[in-house]
Every structure is written in C-alpha cells, then in structure tokens.
Amino acid sequence: MITGAGSGVGRAVAMALAEAGGTPVLVGRTRDPLEETASLVAGIGIESLVLPADVTNEAAIVEVFARAAEKFEGIDAAILSAGIGRYGAIESYPVADWNATIATNLTGPFLCAKAAIPHLCARGGGAIVAVSSGAGKQGYPQLGAYSASKFGLMGLMQGLATEVADDGIKVCTVVPGSILTPFGGRSVAEKREAMENDPGRKYLFPEDVADAILFLLRQPRHAWTQELNLWPF
C-alpha cells in the first residue's frame, strides 16, 4: 500500500517496488495521476491496483485497505508518503490551511496505520513506513504548520513502534532533506535553477527516498531501523 502514489516520492516508491518484484497498491486523492503511475508500473511488467481515496477519510481508507487485502490475500507493508505543504507566517496563516496540513500529514498516517495493522497482523507481521521531513526535527520560518505536522508524525511513529513490535510489525520513519519535486509550491525547474545559482543548495531525488524505503523493507526479520535520516550530499 502506497499513499501519495500519484507523484513524487510515492510514484518513485511504486516504481522501485515493482522493479523489485512487488505489487504496488496505489492510493491517492485523484485517479488520473494514479493511473499514470500504474502505466509506468505496467511498463515494468508488474500488476498494480489503483484505489483512489483521501487519506483523511477514515471510511475510505478502511475500504481500500480491505479491498487490497482481499484481492492479494494480504498486505505486507504500508508506505505512508502522502503529504501537503502550505507555507506562510503564523500571524497570517489561515486556519483552513492549518487544518488541512494537520489532517493530511498527521491524521492521514494515523488512519492508514490504524487500517493497516489488522491486515499486517493477519500476515504475521510486516512494515509501516512513514515519510517525514527534516522539518519534523527542526522548525523553520514559514513552515510552522508543516513542521508541527511532521514533528507529530515522528511522535506517532515512535509510539506505534512499541505498540506493534510484538506483532512482528516494524514501524519506520524516513526523514529526508529537501527533495527535487514540485512539492512546496516551487517547480523542479525553479529548484534546479536555484542549485545552479547556489552551489551549496542540494536536493535529493525521489528515487533516493524510494531506495531508502526499499532498504528498510529488505532488512532481515531480526533487524529494525526505527529512523533513517537521509540528506543530500
């Protein structure tokens, strides 16, 4: 199960899992981007399943996890990469943007993890991997809501890890630095231009994050990485 699978890190994870022989279940709010990801996965020769759903809608999330588990006779992992970034100063920050940010970046992973646990337990274990951010460990100007959501995500995952360890479920958080995607309101072209003008500005690629997640999923059963920090070099 991959949330936010229609673009960016989510799409890169779907591709990486497909190339490794996995069957990605593509979850996101909008069908068309998910279908684009599914076409790319099909090009590798791997089946996928497109299940549009809003991660903030508990009933929808419960349904898509159940449908995926029924179709594939279980779920092995839930990759929680859906997220939004609405930036601005706290003084003038709209409450609607605050609520949307917390709902997507924090409540969404909570609902997805909650839905995943029974299915993972039925398989005898598995993995829940969330994509956080460097802003989840350090606050920055204009990123108050985003940082709050990601700080909360770190705590959620740490607490969950101790709850489900005896069920054989590994709970991991990937903490990447800035990624070369349109996320955050700046295009990839703008970010590339910024790198050209400032040699000190560096970005990860979505594939770097996907590789980190694949590493976590490939760890032997007796090994567990709770937090993986990933920075551009």
C-alpha positions in Angstrom: 0.0 0.0 0.0 1.5 3.4 -1.1 -0.3 6.6 -0.2 0.5 9.7 -2.3 1.3 7.3 -5.2 0.4 9.7 -7.9 3.6 11.7 -7.9 6.9 12.4 -6.3 8.2 10.0 -3.7 5.0 7.9 -3.8 5.4 7.3 -7.5 9.1 6.6 -7.1 8.4 4.0 -4.4 5.8 2.3 -6.6 8.4 2.0 -9.4 11.1 0.7 -7.0 8.8 -1.9 -5.5 7.7 -3.0 -8.9 11.3 -3.3 -10.1 12.0 -5.5 -7.1 9.0 -7.7 -7.9 6.5 -6.3 -5.5 2.8 -5.5 -6.3 2.1 -1.8 -5.5 -1.3 -0.7 -4.4 -1.6 2.9 -5.5 -3.6 5.2 -3.2 -4.2 8.9 -3.6 -6.9 11.5 -3.9 -7.1 11.8 -7.7 -7.4 8.9 -10.1 -5.6 10.3 -13.2 -2.1 10.6 -11.6 -2.5 7.1 -10.0 -3.4 5.7 -13.5 -0.2 7.4 -14.8 1.8 5.6 -12.1 0.0 2.4 -12.9 1.0 2.7 -16.6 4.7 3.2 -15.6 4.5 0.1 -13.4 2.8 -1.9 -16.2 5.8 -1.0 -18.4 8.0 -2.9 -16.0 5.6 -5.9 -16.4 4.1 -5.7 -12.9 0.5 -5.6 -11.9 -0.7 -2.8 -9.7 -4.0 -1.7 -8.2 -5.4 1.8 -8.3 -7.6 2.8 -5.4 -8.4 6.5 -5.1 -9.0 7.6 -1.6 -8.4 10.7 0.6 -6.2 9.7 3.5 -8.2 12.0 5.8 -11.4 10.0 5.2 -11.4 7.0 7.7 -14.1 5.1 6.0 -12.4 5.4 2.5 -9.1 4.3 3.9 -10.6 1.3 5.8 -12.3 0.3 2.5 -9.2 0.5 0.3 -7.0 -1.5 2.7 -9.7 -4.2 2.9 -10.1 -4.3 -0.9 -6.3 -4.6 -1.4 -6.1 -7.3 1.2 -8.9 -9.3 -0.3 -7.5 -9.1 -3.9 -4.0 -10.0 -3.0 -4.7 -12.2 0.0 -3.0 -9.9 2.4 -0.8 -6.8 2.8 2.9 -6.8 3.5 3.6 -3.1 4.0 2.1 0.3 4.2 4.2 3.2 2.8 2.8 6.5 4.1 4.1 9.2 1.7 1.0 11.4 1.1 1.6 14.9 2.3 0.9 18.6 1.6 2.9 21.8 2.2 1.1 25.1 2.7 3.6 27.6 3.9 3.2 31.0 5.4 3.8 33.1 8.6 1.9 32.0 11.6 0.5 35.5 12.1 -1.4 35.4 8.9 -1.7 31.7 8.4 -5.3 30.6 7.5 -6.9 28.2 9.9 -8.2 26.2 6.9 -4.6 25.6 5.8 -3.6 24.6 9.3 -6.4 22.1 9.5 -5.7 20.7 6.0 -2.0 20.3 6.8 -2.5 18.5 10.1 -5.3 16.4 8.6 -3.2 15.2 5.6 0.3 15.0 7.2 -0.6 13.6 10.6 -4.2 12.4 10.8 -3.8 10.6 7.4 -0.8 8.5 8.6 -2.7 7.7 11.8 -5.8 6.5 9.9 -3.7 4.5 7.4 -1.6 2.8 10.2 -4.8 2.0 12.1 -6.3 0.4 9.0 -3.1 -1.5 8.1 -2.4 -3.1 11.5 -5.2 -5.8 11.4 -4.1 -6.9 7.9 -0.4 -6.9 8.8 -1.2 -8.9 12.0 -3.1 -11.4 9.8 0.1 -12.0 7.8 2.2 -12.5 10.9 3.9 -9.1 10.6 5.1 -6.6 8.1 6.1 -2.9 7.9 4.7 0.5 8.3 7.0 3.2 6.8 6.2 6.9 7.0 7.9 9.7 5.1 8.6 12.6 7.5 10.9 15.6 6.8 13.9 17.4 8.2 11.3 20.0 9.2 10.0 17.3 11.6 13.1 17.7 13.7 13.9 21.4 13.2 11.4 24.2 12.9 11.8 26.8 10.1 10.2 30.2 9.3 7.1 30.0 7.2 6.8 26.2 8.0 5.1 26.3 11.3 2.1 24.1 10.3 4.2 21.8 8.2 6.8 21.3 11.0 4.1 20.8 13.6 2.5 18.0 11.4 5.9 16.3 10.9 7.0 16.7 14.5 3.7 15.0 15.4 4.3 12.3 12.8 7.7 11.4 14.4 6.0 11.0 17.8 3.1 9.0 16.3 5.5 6.5 14.7 7.7 6.2 17.7 4.8 5.4 19.9 3.3 3.0 17.4 6.6 1.1 17.1 6.4 0.0 20.7 2.7 -1.0 20.4 3.0 -3.4 17.5 6.6 -4.8 17.8 5.3 -8.0 19.4 3.0 -8.5 16.4 6.0 -8.6 14.1 5.3 -5.2 12.6 8.3 -2.9 12.0 7.4 0.8 12.2 10.0 3.0 10.5 10.3 6.7 9.6 12.4 8.1 6.8 13.5 11.6 7.4 14.7 13.2 4.1 16.1 16.6 3.4 14.8 18.7 0.5 13.7 16.6 -2.5 13.7 17.7 -6.1 9.9 17.6 -6.7 7.3 20.4 -7.2 6.3 19.9 -3.5 6.1 23.2 -1.6 5.0 25.4 -4.4 8.3 25.6 -6.4 8.7 23.7 -9.7 11.5 21.3 -10.4 12.9 23.8 -12.9 12.9 26.6 -10.3 14.8 24.3 -7.8 17.3 23.3 -10.5 17.9 27.0 -11.3 18.4 27.7 -7.6 21.0 24.9 -7.4 22.8 26.4 -10.4 22.9 29.8 -8.8 23.9 28.5 -5.4 26.3 25.5 -5.4 25.6 25.0 -1.7 21.9 24.2 -2.4 21.4 20.5 -2.8 18.4 18.2 -3.3 17.6 14.6 -3.0 15.8 12.8 -5.9 12.5 11.0 -5.2 14.3 7.8 -6.2 16.8 8.3 -3.3 13.9 8.2 -0.8 12.4 5.2 -2.6 15.8 3.3 -2.4 15.9 4.1 1.4 12.4 2.6 1.8 13.3 -0.5 -0.2 16.4 -0.9 2.1 14.1 -0.9 5.1 11.7 -3.4 3.6 14.6 -5.7 2.7 16.2 -5.8 6.2 16.2 -9.3 7.8 13.4 -10.1 10.1 15.6 -9.7 13.2 16.8 -6.2 12.2 14.9 -2.9 12.6 15.7 0.7 11.8 13.3 3.0 13.6 14.5 6.2 12.0 16.5 6.7 8.8 17.9 10.2 8.2 18.6 10.9 4.5 20.3 14.1 3.4 21.6 15.4 0.0 25.4 15.2 -0.3 
